[in-house]
Amino acid sequence: MKRSVIRIGRCLGAAALWLGAAQLVPAQTFTSYPLPASYSLPKGIAAGPDGALWFTEYNTNKIGRISTGGVITEYSVTTAASYPYSITAGPDGALWFTEYHGNNIGRITTAGGVTEYAVPTPAAFPLGITTGPDGAMWFTESATNTIGRVTTSGTFAEYAIPTQPAGAYNIVSGPDGNLWFTEEAGNNIAQITTEGVVTEFPLPNSGSLPSAIVKGPDNGLWFTEWAGSKIGRCDTSGNILEYSLPTAIANPLGLAVGADGALWFTEGANSNRIGRITVSGSVNEYPVATLSRATASSLENSPTAPPYPGWLATGSDGAIWFTEAIGAIVRFSAPAAVNKLRRPDRL
């Protein structure tokens, strides 16, 4: 597997600090692993039970696996043009994923065996997926204002969201035994119990487009605001804090808890950065280098378009791994960052 390695030291380290001080960030390394098809458009990525990273390939209808050493394996999804989107580790030792156009919930074993379960509501356009506290898989139905639940044996239930349209996007298990999800159109952070009762908490500013959501190491629900260029935190009572990012039009999307206990996020639409925020609100941003991509038929490198980092996960090696829209999986070896405290925005 051809890989590109770029180390960013004193020059970009100074840009990443944005402190105005003479301190230096220790060198960090981006290692890029190009996918066989540059147009594959990888989306979701998750750590698997086998120690590898598993990801979806939206345009090429595949599920990919990359070892921490950079070895890539691809498996075709049974339904044609299914457009697999999100992926997560299930409670049964397999990976589960959503098929945005296929209208299925998919399951893939670590050996590559794929099973699909049709979502009962047609044209639901499932997006986010997570393992629930009840051992079932919970997912968002972005087009039908519904949260879905499917057992590992394929039995479905669906629950309506009060706000219409909600545009349910991402979902995660919370620290309170419930599920929490983002509503892009509804501009809410919402909770759903395992019995299907939904409670919604509006964001302070309209049009924020809340996207990813994770349970933080502090038991808060942390989320990205794509249009608001903020990182938010919601406690289990619905109290919301927001932290504005240093980059004005950051468009944060993916979000994951790092091995260092901080939250890591992508800024892919405009600034092409990886960001880090601690639970106290300290922020660092790291520019993603424009790498060269090896073509499928040649070992020669050709210039790329902007990388557009999308979704990310923490690997079994402790590194941050993320997908790039240009058709690559990237490993980010982060430095011990120097942080600047961001006070929460006044609500």
MOUR-V663496 format. One record per pair of residues at least 24 apart in sequence whose ideal C-beta (glycine too) atoms are under 10 Angstrom apart, sorted by the first residue. I is the first residue (numbers start at 1). J is the second residue. D is the distance in Angstrom with one decimal. If there is no record, write none. Layout:
I_J_D / I_J_D
This chain:
1_33_6.0 / 1_34_8.1 / 1_35_9.9 / 1_36_9.8 / 1_66_8.8 / 1_67_9.6 / 1_69_8.8 / 1_70_5.2 / 1_71_6.1 / 1_72_6.1 / 1_294_9.0 / 2_32_9.2 / 2_33_8.1 / 2_34_6.3 / 2_70_9.4 / 2_292_9.7 / 2_293_8.9 / 2_294_3.9 / 2_295_9.3 / 2_296_9.9 / 2_298_9.7 / 2_299_6.4 / 2_300_9.9 / 2_301_8.3 / 3_31_5.8 / 3_32_6.3 / 3_33_5.3 / 3_34_7.8 / 3_69_9.9 / 3_70_5.6 / 3_291_9.6 / 3_294_8.4 / 3_328_9.4 / 3_329_10.0 / 3_330_9.7 / 3_331_9.0 / 4_30_8.2 / 4_31_7.3 / 4_32_4.4 / 4_33_8.4 / 4_34_7.7 / 4_289_8.8 / 4_291_4.6 / 4_292_5.7 / 4_293_7.6 / 4_294_7.6 / 4_301_7.1 / 4_304_9.5 / 4_328_8.5 / 4_330_9.2 / 5_29_6.4 / 5_30_7.4 / 5_31_5.0 / 5_32_7.7 / 5_289_9.9 / 5_291_8.9 / 5_331_9.4 / 5_333_9.9 / 6_30_5.2 / 6_31_8.2 / 6_32_7.8 / 6_288_9.3 / 6_289_4.4 / 6_290_9.0 / 6_291_6.3 / 6_292_9.4 / 6_330_9.9 / 7_31_9.6 / 7_289_9.2 / 7_333_9.0 / 8_286_7.3 / 8_287_7.3 / 8_288_9.4 / 8_289_6.5 / 8_335_9.1 / 9_335_9.5 / 12_286_7.8 / 12_287_5.7 / 12_289_7.8 / 13_286_8.8 / 13_335_7.6 / 13_337_9.9 / 13_338_9.3 / 15_285_8.8 / 15_286_9.1 / 15_287_6.5 / 16_273_8.4 / 16_274_9.6 / 16_275_9.9 / 16_276_9.9 / 16_284_6.2 / 16_285_6.0 / 16_286_5.1 / 16_287_6.7 / 16_335_8.8 / 16_337_8.2 / 16_338_9.1 / 17_284_7.7 / 17_285_9.4 / 17_337_8.8 / 17_338_6.1 / 17_339_9.6 / 17_340_8.0 / 18_246_5.5 / 18_247_9.1 / 18_283_8.7 / 18_284_8.2 / 18_285_7.2 / 18_340_6.8 / 19_284_9.6 / 19_338_6.8 / 19_339_9.0 / 19_340_5.6 / 20_340_9.5 / 21_338_8.3 / 21_340_9.6 / 23_338_5.5 / 24_335_9.5 / 24_338_8.5 / 25_284_7.9 / 25_286_8.3 / 25_334_9.7 / 25_335_5.2 / 25_336_8.5 / 25_337_6.5 / 25_338_6.2 / 26_334_9.5 / 26_335_4.1 / 26_336_6.2 / 26_337_8.8 / 26_338_9.3 / 27_333_8.8 / 27_335_6.7 / 28_274_9.1 / 28_286_6.3 / 28_320_10.0 / 28_332_6.9 / 28_333_5.8 / 28_334_5.6 / 28_335_4.7 / 28_336_9.9 / 28_337_9.0 / 29_319_9.0 / 29_331_7.9 / 29_332_7.5 / 29_333_4.2 / 29_334_9.0 / 29_335_9.3 / 30_274_8.6 / 30_286_8.6 / 30_287_9.5 / 30_288_6.5 / 30_289_5.7 / 30_291_7.2 / 30_307_9.1 / 30_309_9.9 / 30_320_9.9 / 30_322_9.5 / 30_330_5.7 / 30_331_7.4 / 30_332_5.7 / 30_333_7.9 / 31_70_7.2 / 31_291_9.4 / 31_319_8.7 / 31_321_9.7 / 31_328_10.0 / 31_329_9.4 / 31_330_6.7 / 31_331_4.4 / 31_332_8.0 / 31_333_7.5 / 32_70_9.4 / 32_288_9.5 / 32_289_8.6 / 32_291_4.6 / 32_292_8.5 / 32_293_7.6 / 32_294_9.3 / 32_304_9.1 / 32_307_8.1 / 32_324_7.5 / 32_326_9.2 / 32_328_4.9 / 32_329_7.7 / 32_330_5.0 / 32_331_8.1 / 33_66_6.2 / 33_67_9.8 / 33_69_9.7 / 33_70_4.8 / 33_71_8.8 / 33_72_6.3 / 33_294_9.7 / 33_321_9.4 / 33_324_9.8 / 33_328_6.1 / 33_329_4.9 / 33_330_7.2 / 33_331_7.5 / 34_72_8.9 / 34_291_8.6 / 34_292_9.1 / 34_293_5.0 / 34_294_5.2 / 34_295_8.5 / 34_296_8.5 / 34_301_9.4 / 34_304_9.2 / 34_324_9.1 / 34_326_8.4 / 34_327_6.2 / 34_328_4.9 / 34_329_8.4 / 34_330_9.8 / 35_60_8.2 / 35_62_9.1 / 35_64_6.9 / 35_66_9.1 / 35_72_6.7 / 35_74_7.9 / 35_293_9.3 / 35_296_9.1 / 35_323_9.4 / 35_324_9.2 / 35_326_9.2 / 35_327_4.7 / 35_328_6.2 / 35_329_7.0 / 36_60_8.4 / 36_62_9.4 / 36_64_9.3 / 36_72_7.5 / 36_74_7.0 / 36_296_5.7 / 36_327_8.5 / 37_62_8.7 / 37_74_9.0 / 37_296_7.0 / 37_327_6.3 / 38_293_6.3 / 38_294_9.5 / 38_295_7.7 / 38_296_7.5 / 38_302_9.5 / 38_304_8.6 / 38_305_9.6 / 38_326_6.6 / 38_327_4.0 / 38_328_8.4 / 39_325_9.7 / 39_326_9.1 / 39_327_6.4 / 40_64_8.0 / 40_74_8.7 / 40_323_9.6 / 40_325_9.4 / 40_326_9.5 / 40_327_5.0 / 40_328_9.2 / 41_83_9.1 / 41_308_9.6 / 41_310_8.7 / 41_323_8.6 / 41_324_9.5 / 41_325_5.9 / 41_326_8.9 / 41_327_7.1 / 42_66_9.9 / 42_84_9.8 / 42_310_7.1 / 42_311_8.1 / 42_322_9.2 / 42_323_3.9 / 42_324_7.1 / 42_325_7.7 / 42_326_9.4 / 42_327_7.0 / 42_328_7.7 / 42_329_6.6 / 43_83_8.7 / 43_84_7.3 / 43_85_5.2 / 43_86_7.0 / 43_87_8.2 / 43_97_9.5 / 43_98_9.6 / 43_100_8.9 / 43_127_9.7 / 43_254_9.5 / 43_310_6.2 / 43_311_6.1 / 43_323_6.3 / 43_325_8.8 / 44_84_7.9 / 44_85_6.0 / 44_86_4.1 / 44_87_4.4 / 44_88_7.8 / 44_95_10.0 / 44_97_7.1 / 44_98_8.1 / 44_127_9.4 / 44_128_8.6 / 44_129_8.4 / 44_170_9.7 / 44_254_8.6 / 44_310_8.3 / 44_311_5.1 / 44_312_9.7 / 44_313_8.6 / 44_323_7.5 / 45_86_9.4 / 45_87_7.0 / 45_88_9.9 / 45_254_8.2 / 45_256_8.8 / 45_310_8.3 / 45_311_5.2 / 45_312_6.4 / 45_313_4.7 / 45_315_9.4 / 45_321_6.1 / 45_322_6.8 / 45_323_5.3 / 45_329_7.3 / 46_86_8.4 / 46_87_4.9 / 46_88_5.0 / 46_89_5.7 / 46_90_10.0 / 46_95_6.7 / 46_96_9.2 / 46_97_8.8 / 46_129_9.5 / 46_130_9.8 / 46_256_9.2 / 46_311_8.7 / 46_312_9.9 / 46_313_5.3 / 46_314_9.8 / 46_321_9.6 / 47_88_9.4 / 47_89_6.6 / 47_95_9.7 / 47_256_9.2 / 47_313_5.3 / 47_314_6.4 / 47_315_6.0 / 47_316_6.3 / 47_317_9.9 / 47_321_8.2 / 48_87_9.1 / 48_88_9.7 / 48_89_6.0 / 48_93_9.2 / 48_94_9.0 / 48_95_5.8 / 48_108_9.5 / 48_110_6.3 / 48_313_9.6 / 48_315_9.7 / 48_316_8.7 / 49_89_5.9 / 49_90_8.8 / 49_92_9.4 / 49_93_5.3 / 49_94_8.1 / 49_95_8.3 / 49_110_6.6 / 49_316_9.7 / 50_89_9.8 / 50_93_8.8 / 50_95_9.5 / 50_109_9.9 / 50_110_4.6 / 50_111_9.5 / 50_316_8.9 / 51_110_9.7 / 51_315_8.2 / 51_316_4.3 / 51_317_8.4 / 52_95_9.9 / 52_110_7.9 / 52_315_8.3 / 52_316_7.8 / 52_321_10.0 / 53_87_9.8 / 53_312_9.8 / 53_313_6.2 / 53_314_9.3 / 53_315_5.6 / 53_316_8.4 / 53_317_9.6 / 53_319_9.7 / 53_321_5.0 / 53_322_9.6 / 53_323_9.5 / 53_329_7.0 / 53_331_8.9 / 54_87_5.7 / 54_88_9.0 / 54_89_7.9 / 54_94_9.9 / 54_95_4.9 / 54_97_8.4 / 54_108_7.6 / 54_110_8.4 / 54_313_8.9 / 55_84_9.2 / 55_87_6.5 / 55_95_9.6 / 55_97_9.4 / 55_310_9.7 / 55_311_8.0 / 55_313_8.5 / 55_321_8.6 / 55_322_9.6 / 55_323_5.8 / 55_329_6.4 / 56_82_9.7 / 56_83_8.6 / 56_84_3.9 / 56_85_5.9 / 56_86_7.0 / 56_87_5.2 / 56_95_9.7 / 56_97_5.8 / 56_98_8.3 / 56_99_9.1 / 56_100_9.4 / 56_106_9.2 / 56_311_8.9 / 56_323_8.4 / 57_83_9.5 / 57_84_6.9 / 57_323_9.2 / 57_327_8.7 / 58_82_9.4 / 58_83_5.3 / 58_84_6.5 / 58_85_6.5 / 58_100_7.6 / 58_101_9.5 / 58_310_9.7 / 58_323_9.6 / 58_325_9.3 / 59_83_7.7 / 59_84_9.9 / 59_325_9.9 / 59_327_8.9 / 60_84_9.4 / 60_327_9.1 / 61_99_9.0 / 61_101_9.5 / 61_102_8.7 / 63_87_7.1 / 63_95_7.3 / 63_97_6.5 / 63_106_7.6 / 63_108_5.2 / 63_112_8.1 / 63_114_7.3 / 64_323_9.4 / 64_329_7.5 / 65_95_8.9 / 65_108_9.0 / 65_110_7.9 / 65_112_8.0 / 65_329_10.0 / 66_315_9.0 / 66_321_7.6 / 66_329_5.1 / 66_331_8.8 / 67_315_9.5 / 67_316_9.6 / 67_317_9.8 / 68_315_5.5 / 68_316_6.2 / 68_317_4.4 / 68_318_9.5 / 68_319_7.6 / 68_321_8.4 / 68_331_7.7 / 69_317_9.2 / 69_331_9.9 / 70_329_8.3 / 70_331_7.6 / 72_329_7.3 / 73_112_7.5 / 74_112_9.1 / 75_108_6.3 / 75_109_9.5 / 75_111_9.3 / 75_112_4.3 / 75_113_8.5 / 75_114_6.5 / 76_112_9.2 / 76_114_7.8 / 77_102_7.3 / 77_104_8.6 / 77_106_6.3 / 77_108_8.4 / 77_114_6.2 / 77_116_7.7 / 78_102_8.7 / 78_104_8.6 / 78_106_8.1 / 78_114_5.5 / 78_115_8.3 / 78_116_5.7 / 79_103_8.6 / 79_104_6.0 / 79_106_8.3 / 79_114_9.3 / 79_116_6.0 / 79_118_9.2 / 82_106_7.6 / 82_116_8.1 / 83_125_9.3 / 84_108_9.5 / 85_125_9.0 / 85_126_7.5 / 85_127_5.7 / 85_128_8.1 / 85_129_8.5 / 85_142_9.5 / 85_311_9.5 / 86_126_8.2 / 86_127_6.1 / 86_128_5.1 / 86_129_4.9 / 86_130_8.6 / 86_139_7.9 / 86_140_8.6 / 86_169_9.5 / 86_170_7.4 / 86_171_8.8 / 86_212_9.9 / 86_311_8.0 / 87_129_7.3 / 87_311_9.0 / 87_313_9.3 / 88_128_8.7 / 88_129_5.3 / 88_130_5.5 / 88_131_6.3 / 88_137_7.9 / 88_138_9.9 / 88_139_9.4 / 88_171_9.5 / 88_172_9.2 / 88_313_9.5 / 89_130_9.5 / 89_131_7.0 / 89_313_9.8 / 90_129_9.1 / 90_130_9.6 / 90_131_5.7 / 90_135_9.1 / 90_136_9.4 / 90_137_6.3 / 90_152_6.6 / 91_131_5.4 / 91_132_8.8 / 91_134_9.5 / 91_135_5.0 / 91_136_8.3 / 91_137_8.4 / 91_152_6.8 / 92_131_9.3 / 92_135_8.6 / 92_137_9.5 / 92_152_4.9 / 92_153_9.6 / 94_152_8.2 / 95_129_9.9 / 96_129_5.8 / 96_130_8.8 / 96_131_7.7 / 96_137_5.1 / 96_139_8.4 / 96_150_8.5 / 96_152_8.5 / 97_126_9.3 / 97_129_6.6 / 97_137_9.8 / 97_139_9.5 / 98_124_9.6 / 98_125_8.8 / 98_126_4.0 / 98_127_5.9 / 98_128_7.1 / 98_129_5.1 / 98_137_9.6 / 98_139_5.8 / 98_140_8.2 / 98_141_9.4 / 98_142_9.4 / 98_148_9.4 / 99_125_9.4 / 99_126_6.9 / 100_124_9.5 / 100_125_5.5 / 100_126_6.6 / 100_127_6.6 / 100_142_8.1 / 100_143_9.6 / 101_125_7.5 / 101_126_9.8 / 102_126_8.9 / 103_141_9.3 / 103_143_9.6 / 105_129_7.1 / 105_137_6.5 / 105_139_6.2 / 105_148_7.6 / 105_149_10.0 / 105_150_5.3 / 105_154_8.4 / 105_156_8.4 / 107_137_8.5 / 107_150_9.4 / 107_152_7.8 / 107_154_8.8 / 115_154_8.0 / 116_154_9.3 / 117_150_5.9 / 117_151_9.4 / 117_152_9.8 / 117_153_9.2 / 117_154_4.4 / 117_155_8.9 / 117_156_7.4 / 118_154_9.1 / 118_156_8.7 / 119_144_9.0 / 119_146_9.2 / 119_148_6.3 / 119_150_8.2 / 119_156_7.0 / 119_158_8.2 / 120_146_9.7 / 120_148_8.2 / 120_150_9.6 / 120_156_5.2 / 120_157_8.9 / 120_158_6.4 / 121_146_6.5 / 121_148_8.1 / 121_156_9.1 / 121_158_6.2 / 124_148_7.2 / 124_158_8.3 / 125_168_9.9 / 126_150_9.8 / 126_168_9.5 / 127_167_9.2 / 127_168_7.2 / 127_169_5.7 / 127_170_7.1 / 127_171_8.5 / 127_181_9.8 / 127_182_9.8 / 127_184_9.4 / 127_211_10.0 / 128_168_7.5 / 128_169_5.9 / 128_170_3.9 / 128_171_4.4 / 128_172_8.1 / 128_181_6.9 / 128_182_7.9 / 128_211_9.3 / 128_212_8.4 / 128_213_8.1 / 129_170_8.9 / 129_171_6.9 / 129_172_9.9 / 130_170_8.3 / 130_171_5.1 / 130_172_5.1 / 130_173_5.7 / 130_179_7.1 / 130_180_9.3 / 130_181_8.9 / 130_213_9.2 / 130_214_9.5 / 130_215_9.7 / 131_172_9.4 / 131_173_6.5 / 131_179_9.9 / 132_171_9.0 / 132_172_9.7 / 132_173_5.8 / 132_177_9.4 / 132_178_9.0 / 132_179_5.9 / 132_192_9.5 / 132_194_6.5 / 133_173_5.4 / 133_174_8.3 / 133_175_9.7 / 133_176_9.0 / 133_177_5.1 / 133_178_7.5 / 133_179_7.8 / 133_193_9.9 / 133_194_6.6 / 134_173_9.4 / 134_177_8.8 / 134_179_9.5 / 134_194_4.9 / 134_195_9.9 / 136_194_8.2 / 137_171_9.9 / 138_171_5.7 / 138_172_9.0 / 138_173_7.8 / 138_179_5.1 / 138_181_8.4 / 138_192_7.8 / 138_194_8.7 / 139_168_9.0 / 139_170_9.9 / 139_171_6.6 / 139_179_9.8 / 139_181_9.4 / 140_166_8.8 / 140_167_8.9 / 140_168_3.8 / 140_169_6.0 / 140_170_6.9 / 140_171_5.3 / 140_179_9.8 / 140_181_5.8 / 140_182_8.3 / 140_183_9.0 / 140_184_9.8 / 141_166_9.5 / 141_168_6.6 / 142_166_8.5 / 142_167_5.9 / 142_168_5.8 / 142_169_6.5 / 142_183_9.8 / 142_184_8.0 / 142_185_8.8 / 143_167_8.5 / 143_168_9.3 / 144_168_8.9 / 145_183_9.0 / 145_185_8.8 / 145_186_8.6 / 147_171_7.1 / 147_179_7.2 / 147_181_6.6 / 147_190_8.5 / 147_192_5.3 / 147_196_7.6 / 147_198_7.3 / 149_179_8.9 / 149_192_9.2 / 149_194_8.1 / 149_196_8.0 / 157_194_10.0 / 157_195_9.9 / 157_196_7.2 / 158_196_8.6 / 159_192_6.4 / 159_193_9.3 / 159_195_8.7 / 159_196_3.7 / 159_197_8.2 / 159_198_6.8 / 160_196_8.4 / 160_198_7.7 / 161_186_7.4 / 161_188_8.9 / 161_190_6.9 / 161_192_8.2 / 161_198_5.6 / 161_200_7.8 / 162_186_8.8 / 162_188_9.4 / 162_190_8.7 / 162_198_5.9 / 162_199_8.9 / 162_200_6.4 / 163_187_8.6 / 163_188_6.2 / 163_190_8.1 / 163_198_8.8 / 163_200_6.0 / 163_202_9.2 / 166_190_7.7 / 166_198_9.2 / 166_200_8.3 / 167_209_8.7 / 167_210_9.6 / 168_192_9.6 / 168_198_9.9 / 169_209_8.6 / 169_210_7.2 / 169_211_5.7 / 169_212_8.0 / 169_213_8.2 / 169_223_9.6 / 169_226_9.4 / 170_210_8.3 / 170_211_6.2 / 170_212_5.0 / 170_213_5.0 / 170_214_8.5 / 170_223_7.8 / 170_224_8.8 / 170_253_9.8 / 170_254_9.4 / 170_255_8.4 / 170_311_9.7 / 171_213_7.0 / 172_212_8.7 / 172_213_5.1 / 172_214_5.5 / 172_215_5.7 / 172_221_7.2 / 172_222_9.3 / 172_223_9.1 / 172_255_9.5 / 173_214_9.8 / 173_215_6.7 / 174_213_9.2 / 174_215_6.0 / 174_219_8.3 / 174_220_9.5 / 174_221_6.0 / 174_234_9.4 / 174_235_9.9 / 174_236_6.4 / 175_215_5.9 / 175_216_9.0 / 175_218_9.3 / 175_219_4.0 / 175_220_8.3 / 175_221_8.3 / 175_235_9.4 / 175_236_6.6 / 176_215_9.8 / 176_219_8.5 / 176_221_9.4 / 176_235_9.5 / 176_236_4.4 / 176_237_9.4 / 177_236_9.6 / 178_236_7.9 / 179_213_9.9 / 180_213_5.9 / 180_214_9.4 / 180_215_7.9 / 180_221_4.9 / 180_223_8.6 / 180_234_7.5 / 180_236_8.5 / 181_210_9.2 / 181_213_6.6 / 181_221_9.6 / 181_223_9.6 / 182_208_9.6 / 182_209_8.7 / 182_210_3.9 / 182_211_6.0 / 182_212_7.3 / 182_213_5.1 / 182_221_9.4 / 182_223_5.8 / 182_224_8.4 / 182_225_9.2 / 182_226_9.8 / 182_232_9.5 / 182_234_9.9 / 183_209_9.7 / 183_210_6.8 / 184_208_8.8 / 184_209_5.1 / 184_210_6.4 / 184_211_6.8 / 184_226_7.9 / 184_227_9.0 / 185_209_8.7 / 186_210_8.9 / 187_225_9.5 / 187_227_9.6 / 187_228_9.5 / 188_234_9.9 / 188_238_9.8 / 189_213_7.2 / 189_221_6.6 / 189_223_6.3 / 189_232_7.4 / 189_233_9.7 / 189_234_4.7 / 189_238_7.5 / 189_240_6.8 / 190_234_9.6 / 190_238_9.4 / 191_221_8.6 / 191_234_9.0 / 191_236_7.7 / 191_237_9.9 / 191_238_7.7 / 199_238_7.3 / 200_238_8.6 / 201_234_6.3 / 201_235_9.8 / 201_237_8.9 / 201_238_3.9 / 201_239_8.3 / 201_240_6.5 / 202_238_9.2 / 202_240_8.5 / 203_228_7.6 / 203_230_9.2 / 203_232_7.1 / 203_234_9.1 / 203_240_6.5 / 203_242_7.8 / 203_347_9.8 / 204_228_9.1 / 204_230_9.7 / 204_232_9.1 / 204_240_6.8 / 204_241_9.7 / 204_242_6.7 / 204_345_7.8 / 204_346_9.3 / 204_347_5.1 / 205_230_8.5 / 205_242_8.1 / 205_345_9.0 / 205_347_9.5 / 208_232_8.0 / 208_242_8.5 / 209_251_8.9 / 209_253_9.6 / 210_234_9.5 / 211_251_9.3 / 211_252_7.6 / 211_253_5.5 / 211_254_8.1 / 211_255_7.9 / 211_265_9.7 / 211_311_9.9 / 212_252_8.0 / 212_253_6.4 / 212_254_5.4 / 212_255_3.9 / 212_256_8.2 / 212_263_9.9 / 212_265_7.5 / 212_266_8.8 / 212_311_7.5 / 212_312_9.1 / 213_255_7.1 / 214_254_9.6 / 214_255_5.2 / 214_256_6.3 / 214_257_5.9 / 214_263_7.1 / 214_264_9.8 / 214_265_9.6 / 215_257_7.6 / 216_255_9.5 / 216_257_6.4 / 216_261_9.0 / 216_262_9.2 / 216_263_6.1 / 216_277_9.7 / 216_278_9.9 / 216_279_6.0 / 217_257_6.1 / 217_258_9.2 / 217_260_9.6 / 217_261_4.9 / 217_262_8.2 / 217_263_8.4 / 217_278_9.6 / 217_279_6.4 / 218_261_8.9 / 218_263_9.7 / 218_278_9.6 / 218_279_4.4 / 218_280_9.1 / 219_279_9.7 / 220_263_9.6 / 220_279_7.2 / 222_255_6.4 / 222_256_9.8 / 222_257_8.2 / 222_263_5.3 / 222_265_8.9 / 222_277_8.1 / 222_279_8.4 / 223_252_9.2 / 223_255_6.9 / 223_263_9.8 / 223_265_9.7 / 224_250_9.2 / 224_251_8.8 / 224_252_4.0 / 224_253_5.9 / 224_254_7.3 / 224_255_5.1 / 224_263_9.4 / 224_265_5.7 / 224_266_8.4 / 224_267_9.3 / 224_275_9.4 / 225_250_9.4 / 225_251_9.2 / 225_252_6.9 / 226_250_9.0 / 226_251_5.3 / 226_252_6.5 / 226_253_5.9 / 226_267_9.8 / 226_268_9.6 / 226_269_7.7 / 227_251_7.5 / 227_252_9.9 / 227_269_10.0 / 228_252_8.8 / 228_345_9.6 / 229_267_8.5 / 229_270_9.5 / 229_271_9.4 / 230_342_9.7 / 230_344_9.9 / 230_345_7.2 / 231_255_7.7 / 231_263_6.9 / 231_265_6.5 / 231_275_7.8 / 231_277_5.2 / 231_281_8.6 / 231_283_7.9 / 231_342_8.7 / 232_344_9.5 / 232_345_9.5 / 233_263_9.0 / 233_277_9.3 / 233_279_8.1 / 233_281_8.8 / 233_344_8.3 / 239_347_9.2 / 240_344_9.4 / 240_347_7.2 / 241_281_8.2 / 241_343_9.8 / 241_344_4.3 / 241_345_7.8 / 241_347_7.7 / 242_281_10.0 / 242_342_9.8 / 242_344_6.4 / 242_345_4.7 / 242_346_9.4 / 242_347_7.5 / 243_277_6.4 / 243_280_10.0 / 243_281_5.2 / 243_282_9.4 / 243_283_6.9 / 243_341_9.8 / 243_342_4.7 / 243_343_8.1 / 243_344_6.0 / 243_345_7.0 / 244_283_9.1 / 244_342_6.8 / 244_343_9.3 / 244_344_9.1 / 244_345_5.7 / 245_271_9.0 / 245_273_9.2 / 245_275_6.7 / 245_277_8.4 / 245_283_6.5 / 245_285_7.4 / 245_342_8.0 / 246_271_9.7 / 246_273_9.6 / 246_275_8.8 / 246_283_6.3 / 246_284_8.9 / 246_285_6.1 / 246_340_7.9 / 246_342_7.9 / 247_271_4.8 / 247_273_6.8 / 247_275_8.3 / 247_283_9.7 / 247_285_6.3 / 250_275_7.3 / 250_285_7.9 / 252_277_9.4 / 253_308_9.4 / 253_309_8.1 / 253_310_6.2 / 253_311_7.1 / 253_312_9.1 / 254_309_7.3 / 254_310_5.8 / 254_311_3.9 / 254_312_4.6 / 254_313_8.5 / 254_322_6.7 / 254_323_8.0 / 255_311_8.6 / 255_312_7.6 / 256_311_8.2 / 256_312_5.0 / 256_313_5.3 / 256_314_5.6 / 256_320_7.1 / 256_321_8.9 / 256_322_8.6 / 257_313_9.5 / 257_314_6.6 / 258_312_9.2 / 258_313_9.8 / 258_314_5.5 / 258_318_8.2 / 258_319_9.1 / 258_320_6.2 / 258_332_9.8 / 258_334_7.4 / 259_314_5.5 / 259_315_8.7 / 259_316_9.6 / 259_317_8.8 / 259_318_4.0 / 259_319_8.0 / 259_320_8.5 / 259_334_9.1 / 260_314_9.2 / 260_318_8.3 / 260_320_9.6 / 260_334_7.4 / 260_336_8.4 / 260_337_8.5 / 262_334_9.1 / 262_337_8.2 / 262_339_8.8 / 264_312_6.1 / 264_313_9.3 / 264_314_7.6 / 264_320_5.2 / 264_322_8.6 / 264_332_8.3 / 264_334_7.9 / 265_309_9.4 / 265_311_10.0 / 265_312_7.5 / 265_320_10.0 / 265_322_9.7 / 266_307_10.0 / 266_308_8.7 / 266_309_4.1 / 266_310_6.1 / 266_311_7.1 / 266_312_5.8 / 266_320_9.6 / 266_322_6.0 / 266_323_8.7 / 266_324_9.4 / 267_308_9.8 / 267_309_7.4 / 268_306_8.5 / 268_307_7.8 / 268_308_4.5 / 268_309_4.6 / 268_310_5.6 / 268_311_9.2 / 268_322_8.9 / 268_323_9.4 / 268_324_8.3 / 268_325_7.2 / 269_306_9.4 / 269_308_7.2 / 269_309_9.8 / 269_310_9.8 / 269_325_9.8 / 270_306_8.8 / 270_308_9.5 / 271_306_9.6 / 271_309_9.8 / 272_306_5.3 / 272_307_5.7 / 272_308_6.7 / 272_309_6.6 / 272_324_9.3 / 273_309_7.7 / 274_309_6.3 / 274_312_7.6 / 274_320_6.8 / 274_322_7.0 / 274_330_9.0 / 274_332_5.8 / 274_334_8.1 / 275_309_9.9 / 276_320_8.8 / 276_334_7.1 / 276_335_9.9 / 276_337_5.9 / 276_339_8.0 / 277_339_8.8 / 277_342_7.5 / 278_337_9.0 / 278_339_6.2 / 278_341_8.7 / 278_342_9.5 / 280_339_8.6 / 280_341_6.8 / 280_342_9.0 / 281_339_9.0 / 281_340_9.4 / 281_341_5.9 / 281_342_4.5 / 281_343_6.7 / 281_344_6.5 / 282_337_8.3 / 282_338_9.1 / 282_339_3.3 / 282_340_6.2 / 282_341_5.1 / 282_342_6.8 / 283_337_9.4 / 283_339_7.0 / 283_340_6.3 / 283_341_8.3 / 283_342_5.0 / 284_334_8.8 / 284_335_8.9 / 284_337_4.4 / 284_338_7.3 / 284_339_6.0 / 284_340_7.6 / 285_337_9.8 / 286_320_9.7 / 286_332_7.5 / 286_334_7.5 / 286_335_8.5 / 286_337_8.4 / 288_322_8.5 / 288_324_7.9 / 288_330_7.5 / 288_332_8.3 / 289_330_9.6 / 290_326_9.5 / 291_324_8.5 / 291_326_8.4 / 291_328_7.3 / 291_330_8.0 / 293_324_9.3 / 293_326_6.4 / 293_327_7.0 / 293_328_6.6 / 294_328_9.6 / 296_327_9.8 / 304_328_8.3
